[in-house]
């Protein structure tokens, strides 16, 4: 729940709405090159009918890849990001995932606070490790996982 106590709703993002997602990702410095891939599920999060952020998920059997979490700038540091991740984890469980992986460049403290643990890339299942996003973010990026 975000700081003002209003409920937050997740709306599946239609393909034609992905330009708004792309703009938000660009402003946040996050990758946008595979946003059009229809196999990736995206959601728009709203509170009081006002967008607060976006998140994406790829499900590969019992494993999922959390991706493209972006909270709109005025709402950062207010609990919105953690609430969005919690809703995405529910979606992942509903789709049969038992673990959620992610790769981050600099947000590992945020994800650690909400239950994600660092993991070695060698421990990441091949279906996740070979996704374009995971493969692209190497080097200084941190791989993390949470059992759900």
GROMACS elastic network, one bead per residue, 0.5 to 0.9 nm:
[ bonds ]
;  ai    aj funct       b0    kb
    1     4     6  0.80536   500
    1     5     6  0.61158   500
    1     6     6  0.72108   500
    1     7     6  0.63842   500
    1     8     6  0.66447   500
    1    79     6  0.67080   500
    1    80     6  0.66825   500
    1    82     6  0.83752   500
    1    83     6  0.57022   500
    1    84     6  0.88373   500
    2     5     6  0.57944   500
    2     6     6  0.69498   500
    2     7     6  0.76444   500
    2     8     6  0.74410   500
    2    47     6  0.85350   500
    2    75     6  0.86208   500
    2    78     6  0.60452   500
    2    79     6  0.50715   500
    2    81     6  0.86198   500
    2    82     6  0.87940   500
    2    83     6  0.70997   500
    3     6     6  0.79932   500
    3    78     6  0.56127   500
    3    79     6  0.64532   500
    3    80     6  0.77933   500
    4     7     6  0.88421   500
    4    78     6  0.88681   500
    5     8     6  0.88322   500
    6    47     6  0.63582   500
    6    48     6  0.69008   500
    7    46     6  0.85171   500
    7    47     6  0.60976   500
    7    48     6  0.76652   500
    8    45     6  0.66204   500
    8    46     6  0.55642   500
    8    48     6  0.77234   500
    8    52     6  0.85972   500
    8    80     6  0.84636   500
    8    83     6  0.80412   500
    8    84     6  0.83957   500
    9    44     6  0.82531   500
    9    45     6  0.55786   500
    9    46     6  0.52598   500
    9    47     6  0.63735   500
    9    48     6  0.88409   500
    9    49     6  0.87002   500
    9    87     6  0.89208   500
   10    13     6  0.89987   500
   10    43     6  0.59574   500
   10    44     6  0.57517   500
   10    46     6  0.65187   500
   10    54     6  0.87945   500
   10    84     6  0.80522   500
   10    87     6  0.75646   500
   10    88     6  0.88378   500
   11    14     6  0.89595   500
   11    42     6  0.85986   500
   11    43     6  0.53472   500
   11    44     6  0.52141   500
   11    45     6  0.62624   500
   11    46     6  0.77873   500
   12    41     6  0.75781   500
   12    42     6  0.60802   500
   12    44     6  0.63476   500
   12    45     6  0.87893   500
   13    16     6  0.81453   500
   13    17     6  0.61405   500
   13    18     6  0.70006   500
   13    21     6  0.87692   500
   13    41     6  0.76597   500
   13    42     6  0.53650   500
   13    44     6  0.58801   500
   13    54     6  0.88105   500
   14    17     6  0.52722   500
   14    18     6  0.69844   500
   14    42     6  0.81835   500
   14    43     6  0.85939   500
   15    18     6  0.55996   500
   15    19     6  0.86390   500
   15    36     6  0.73626   500
   15    38     6  0.73284   500
   16    19     6  0.71514   500
   17    20     6  0.59815   500
   17    21     6  0.71533   500
   18    22     6  0.60498   500
   18    23     6  0.86280   500
   18    35     6  0.69951   500
   18    36     6  0.71050   500
   18    42     6  0.84326   500
   19    23     6  0.62301   500
   19    24     6  0.87123   500
   19    35     6  0.86971   500
   19    36     6  0.89310   500
   20    23     6  0.51605   500
   20    24     6  0.63530   500
   20    25     6  0.86834   500
   21    24     6  0.51745   500
   21    25     6  0.61585   500
   21    26     6  0.86034   500
   21    32     6  0.86794   500
   21    35     6  0.80962   500
   21    42     6  0.86837   500
   21    44     6  0.81656   500
   21    53     6  0.86202   500
   21    54     6  0.67254   500
   21    55     6  0.88541   500
   21    68     6  0.89875   500
   21    70     6  0.88895   500
   22    25     6  0.51150   500
   22    26     6  0.61311   500
   22    27     6  0.86764   500
   22    31     6  0.85782   500
   22    32     6  0.58181   500
   22    33     6  0.87476   500
   22    35     6  0.68979   500
   23    26     6  0.51525   500
   23    27     6  0.62949   500
   23    28     6  0.87217   500
   23    32     6  0.86021   500
   24    27     6  0.51929   500
   24    28     6  0.63086   500
   24    29     6  0.87291   500
   24    30     6  0.86200   500
   24    53     6  0.82492   500
   24    54     6  0.81888   500
   24    70     6  0.72077   500
   24    71     6  0.85821   500
   24    72     6  0.73809   500
   25    28     6  0.50450   500
   25    29     6  0.61377   500
   25    31     6  0.67008   500
   25    32     6  0.65075   500
   25    54     6  0.87291   500
   25    68     6  0.71763   500
   25    69     6  0.85349   500
   25    70     6  0.67158   500
   26    29     6  0.50336   500
   26    30     6  0.57798   500
   26    31     6  0.70555   500
   26    32     6  0.68562   500
   27    30     6  0.76847   500
   28    70     6  0.71028   500
   28    71     6  0.87568   500
   28    72     6  0.86718   500
   28    73     6  0.85758   500
   30    68     6  0.70753   500
   30    69     6  0.89947   500
   30    70     6  0.84930   500
   31    34     6  0.78303   500
   31    35     6  0.83710   500
   31    68     6  0.78390   500
   31   133     6  0.79860   500
   32    35     6  0.54224   500
   32    36     6  0.84832   500
   32    68     6  0.86795   500
   33    36     6  0.76529   500
   33    37     6  0.89923   500
   34    37     6  0.54593   500
   34    40     6  0.87090   500
   34   132     6  0.79380   500
   34   133     6  0.80918   500
   35    38     6  0.79370   500
   35    40     6  0.76378   500
   35    42     6  0.88188   500
   36    39     6  0.88107   500
   36    40     6  0.82943   500
   37    40     6  0.59339   500
   37    41     6  0.88415   500
   38    41     6  0.71249   500
   39    58     6  0.71526   500
   39    59     6  0.88220   500
   40    56     6  0.66694   500
   40    57     6  0.59315   500
   40    58     6  0.50953   500
   40    59     6  0.80656   500
   41    55     6  0.84018   500
   41    56     6  0.54552   500
   41    57     6  0.52176   500
   41    58     6  0.63207   500
   41    59     6  0.86357   500
   42    54     6  0.70598   500
   42    55     6  0.56206   500
   42    57     6  0.64293   500
   42    58     6  0.89636   500
   42    67     6  0.89485   500
   42    68     6  0.84500   500
   43    53     6  0.84628   500
   43    54     6  0.56023   500
   43    55     6  0.54547   500
   43    56     6  0.63553   500
   43    57     6  0.87238   500
   43    88     6  0.85584   500
   44    51     6  0.68140   500
   44    52     6  0.77349   500
   44    53     6  0.60258   500
   44    55     6  0.68811   500
   45    50     6  0.83265   500
   45    51     6  0.57179   500
   45    52     6  0.55497   500
   45    53     6  0.52096   500
   45    54     6  0.58394   500
   45    55     6  0.79881   500
   45    71     6  0.89599   500
   45    84     6  0.71996   500
   46    49     6  0.55523   500
   46    50     6  0.51262   500
   46    52     6  0.52817   500
   46    53     6  0.72318   500
   47    50     6  0.53491   500
   47    51     6  0.65467   500
   47    52     6  0.66615   500
   48    51     6  0.84119   500
   51    54     6  0.83280   500
   51    72     6  0.78907   500
   52    70     6  0.86816   500
   52    71     6  0.59912   500
   52    72     6  0.54340   500
   52    73     6  0.86697   500
   52    74     6  0.86733   500
   52    75     6  0.69196   500
   52    80     6  0.74516   500
   53    69     6  0.75326   500
   53    70     6  0.54279   500
   53    72     6  0.52281   500
   53    73     6  0.89554   500
   53    75     6  0.87358   500
   53    80     6  0.80256   500
   53    81     6  0.78856   500
   53    84     6  0.79261   500
   54    68     6  0.71048   500
   54    69     6  0.58303   500
   54    70     6  0.53513   500
   54    71     6  0.66325   500
   54    72     6  0.82820   500
   54    84     6  0.79235   500
   55    66     6  0.77978   500
   55    67     6  0.64006   500
   55    68     6  0.51634   500
   55    70     6  0.63853   500
   55    71     6  0.86576   500
   55    84     6  0.71530   500
   55    85     6  0.77339   500
   55    88     6  0.74686   500
   56    65     6  0.83293   500
   56    66     6  0.61507   500
   56    68     6  0.53158   500
   56    69     6  0.66167   500
   56    88     6  0.78097   500
   57    64     6  0.67843   500
   57    65     6  0.56483   500
   57    67     6  0.57132   500
   57    68     6  0.80827   500
   57    88     6  0.72398   500
   57    91     6  0.85655   500
   57    92     6  0.75440   500
   58    63     6  0.86289   500
   58    64     6  0.54848   500
   58    65     6  0.50353   500
   58    66     6  0.67515   500
   58    67     6  0.77084   500
   58    92     6  0.84946   500
   58   128     6  0.86185   500
   59    62     6  0.74658   500
   59    63     6  0.61020   500
   59    65     6  0.64080   500
   59    66     6  0.88267   500
   59    92     6  0.69669   500
   59    95     6  0.73476   500
   59    96     6  0.82272   500
   59    97     6  0.68911   500
   59   100     6  0.88149   500
   59   128     6  0.87217   500
   60    63     6  0.52728   500
   60    64     6  0.56525   500
   60    65     6  0.79490   500
   60    97     6  0.77517   500
   60   127     6  0.62938   500
   60   128     6  0.70995   500
   61    64     6  0.75366   500
   61    95     6  0.85142   500
   61    96     6  0.68490   500
   61    97     6  0.64340   500
   61    98     6  0.88949   500
   61   127     6  0.85727   500
   62    92     6  0.89634   500
   62    93     6  0.87987   500
   62    95     6  0.84845   500
   62    96     6  0.57053   500
   62    98     6  0.52624   500
   62    99     6  0.67358   500
   62   100     6  0.88694   500
   63    92     6  0.83897   500
   63    96     6  0.80826   500
   63    98     6  0.59965   500
   63    99     6  0.50592   500
   63   100     6  0.59273   500
   63   101     6  0.73849   500
   63   125     6  0.77690   500
   63   127     6  0.81255   500
   63   128     6  0.73768   500
   64    92     6  0.65989   500
   64    97     6  0.59739   500
   64    98     6  0.79218   500
   64    99     6  0.62903   500
   64   101     6  0.60560   500
   64   102     6  0.84789   500
   64   128     6  0.71826   500
   65    92     6  0.89493   500
   65    99     6  0.86686   500
   65   100     6  0.56559   500
   65   102     6  0.55906   500
   65   103     6  0.85422   500
   65   128     6  0.64691   500
   65   131     6  0.87081   500
   65   134     6  0.85366   500
   66    69     6  0.76877   500
   66    85     6  0.82211   500
   66    88     6  0.77954   500
   66    89     6  0.84638   500
   66    92     6  0.89355   500
   66   100     6  0.63947   500
   66   101     6  0.60648   500
   66   102     6  0.52215   500
   66   103     6  0.82049   500
   67   101     6  0.89116   500
   67   102     6  0.66450   500
   67   103     6  0.80189   500
   67   133     6  0.81492   500
   69    81     6  0.73633   500
   69    84     6  0.78573   500
   69    85     6  0.76517   500
   70    73     6  0.87224   500
   70    81     6  0.73350   500
   71    74     6  0.83533   500
   71    75     6  0.65496   500
   71    76     6  0.59809   500
   71    80     6  0.68631   500
   71    81     6  0.59052   500
   71    84     6  0.86139   500
   72    75     6  0.58077   500
   72    76     6  0.66754   500
   73    76     6  0.54842   500
   74    77     6  0.88419   500
   75    78     6  0.57688   500
   75    79     6  0.81515   500
   75    80     6  0.68320   500
   75    81     6  0.87177   500
   76    79     6  0.74121   500
   76    80     6  0.69810   500
   76    81     6  0.73194   500
   77    80     6  0.75197   500
   77    81     6  0.79408   500
   78    81     6  0.78204   500
   78    82     6  0.89439   500
   79    82     6  0.54602   500
   79    83     6  0.63122   500
   79    84     6  0.87627   500
   80    83     6  0.50989   500
   80    84     6  0.61534   500
   80    85     6  0.87149   500
   81    84     6  0.50907   500
   81    85     6  0.62733   500
   81    86     6  0.86678   500
   82    85     6  0.51540   500
   82    86     6  0.62246   500
   82    87     6  0.87647   500
   82   110     6  0.83830   500
   82   111     6  0.83680   500
   82   114     6  0.68554   500
   83    86     6  0.50806   500
   83    87     6  0.63495   500
   83    88     6  0.87328   500
   84    87     6  0.51881   500
   84    88     6  0.62694   500
   84    89     6  0.86806   500
   85    88     6  0.50124   500
   85    89     6  0.61381   500
   85    90     6  0.87267   500
   85   114     6  0.85893   500
   86    89     6  0.51000   500
   86    90     6  0.64728   500
   86    91     6  0.88596   500
   86   114     6  0.86742   500
   87    90     6  0.51438   500
   87    91     6  0.64636   500
   87    92     6  0.87670   500
   88    92     6  0.61513   500
   88    93     6  0.86700   500
   89    93     6  0.62017   500
   89    94     6  0.85472   500
   89    97     6  0.87854   500
   89    99     6  0.89714   500
   89   100     6  0.74259   500
   89   148     6  0.70902   500
   90    93     6  0.51541   500
   90    94     6  0.61462   500
   90    95     6  0.86547   500
   90   148     6  0.84599   500
   91    94     6  0.50372   500
   91    95     6  0.62622   500
   91    96     6  0.88536   500
   91    97     6  0.87756   500
   92    95     6  0.51305   500
   92    96     6  0.65109   500
   92    97     6  0.52824   500
   92    98     6  0.78012   500
   92    99     6  0.83493   500
   92   100     6  0.75781   500
   92   148     6  0.84044   500
   93    96     6  0.51379   500
   93    98     6  0.63590   500
   93    99     6  0.84086   500
   93   148     6  0.68238   500
   94    97     6  0.73650   500
   97   100     6  0.72300   500
   97   147     6  0.89778   500
   97   148     6  0.75940   500
   98   146     6  0.86366   500
   98   147     6  0.58937   500
   98   148     6  0.51980   500
   99   145     6  0.67654   500
   99   146     6  0.55980   500
   99   148     6  0.54274   500
  100   116     6  0.86600   500
  100   144     6  0.83565   500
  100   145     6  0.55738   500
  100   146     6  0.53230   500
  100   147     6  0.64303   500
  100   148     6  0.70838   500
  101   116     6  0.84007   500
  101   124     6  0.77627   500
  101   128     6  0.75956   500
  101   143     6  0.72366   500
  101   144     6  0.56195   500
  101   146     6  0.65835   500
  101   147     6  0.88454   500
  102   116     6  0.88017   500
  102   128     6  0.89082   500
  102   134     6  0.77444   500
  102   142     6  0.81988   500
  102   143     6  0.58361   500
  102   144     6  0.53280   500
  102   145     6  0.64184   500
  102   146     6  0.89328   500
  103   108     6  0.86117   500
  103   133     6  0.83257   500
  103   134     6  0.63741   500
  103   137     6  0.70220   500
  103   138     6  0.85494   500
  103   141     6  0.61965   500
  103   142     6  0.54022   500
  103   144     6  0.61680   500
  103   145     6  0.88677   500
  104   107     6  0.58627   500
  104   108     6  0.63444   500
  104   111     6  0.89455   500
  104   137     6  0.77639   500
  104   140     6  0.87769   500
  104   141     6  0.52845   500
  104   142     6  0.52563   500
  104   143     6  0.66443   500
  104   144     6  0.79883   500
  105   108     6  0.73490   500
  105   137     6  0.79646   500
  105   140     6  0.67103   500
  105   142     6  0.62970   500
  106   109     6  0.77302   500
  106   110     6  0.89138   500
  106   140     6  0.87540   500
  106   141     6  0.74595   500
  106   142     6  0.78904   500
  107   110     6  0.54208   500
  107   111     6  0.65368   500
  107   112     6  0.87477   500
  107   142     6  0.87616   500
  108   111     6  0.51198   500
  108   112     6  0.59654   500
  108   113     6  0.86114   500
  108   116     6  0.83215   500
  108   117     6  0.86363   500
  108   118     6  0.80346   500
  108   142     6  0.69347   500
  108   143     6  0.86544   500
  108   144     6  0.78933   500
  109   112     6  0.50439   500
  109   113     6  0.62857   500
  109   114     6  0.89655   500
  110   113     6  0.53065   500
  110   114     6  0.68596   500
  110   116     6  0.88874   500
  111   114     6  0.52610   500
  111   115     6  0.65496   500
  111   116     6  0.53759   500
  111   117     6  0.78591   500
  111   144     6  0.81338   500
  112   115     6  0.52346   500
  112   117     6  0.59049   500
  112   118     6  0.79851   500
  112   144     6  0.84834   500
  113   116     6  0.72950   500
  115   145     6  0.85066   500
  115   146     6  0.63635   500
  115   147     6  0.87967   500
  116   144     6  0.58899   500
  116   145     6  0.52541   500
  116   147     6  0.82883   500
  117   143     6  0.83972   500
  117   144     6  0.51778   500
  117   145     6  0.54293   500
  117   146     6  0.64329   500
  118   142     6  0.68712   500
  118   143     6  0.57942   500
  118   145     6  0.64954   500
  119   122     6  0.82664   500
  119   123     6  0.66091   500
  119   124     6  0.75840   500
  119   142     6  0.79077   500
  119   143     6  0.55815   500
  119   144     6  0.52011   500
  119   145     6  0.65606   500
  120   123     6  0.53935   500
  120   124     6  0.70958   500
  120   142     6  0.84596   500
  120   143     6  0.66056   500
  120   144     6  0.80878   500
  121   124     6  0.52916   500
  121   125     6  0.87021   500
  121   129     6  0.74503   500
  121   142     6  0.85682   500
  121   143     6  0.62978   500
  121   144     6  0.88041   500
  122   125     6  0.79618   500
  122   126     6  0.88807   500
  122   129     6  0.86042   500
  123   126     6  0.88793   500
  124   127     6  0.83576   500
  124   128     6  0.65889   500
  124   129     6  0.59083   500
  124   143     6  0.81474   500
  124   144     6  0.88605   500
  124   145     6  0.84910   500
  125   128     6  0.55357   500
  125   129     6  0.61154   500
  125   130     6  0.86622   500
  126   130     6  0.58608   500
  126   131     6  0.85462   500
  127   130     6  0.56932   500
  127   131     6  0.67495   500
  128   131     6  0.54682   500
  128   134     6  0.69682   500
  128   135     6  0.88094   500
  129   132     6  0.83906   500
  129   133     6  0.86949   500
  129   134     6  0.56146   500
  129   135     6  0.61704   500
  130   133     6  0.82387   500
  130   134     6  0.65414   500
  130   135     6  0.56718   500
  131   134     6  0.53728   500
  131   135     6  0.59929   500
  131   136     6  0.84111   500
  132   135     6  0.52087   500
  132   136     6  0.59189   500
  132   137     6  0.86614   500
  133   136     6  0.51907   500
  133   137     6  0.63189   500
  134   137     6  0.54357   500
  134   138     6  0.73545   500
  134   143     6  0.85892   500
  135   138     6  0.64488   500
  137   140     6  0.79588   500
  137   141     6  0.58917   500
  137   142     6  0.86460   500
  138   141     6  0.54030   500
  138   142     6  0.80352   500
  139   142     6  0.83201   500
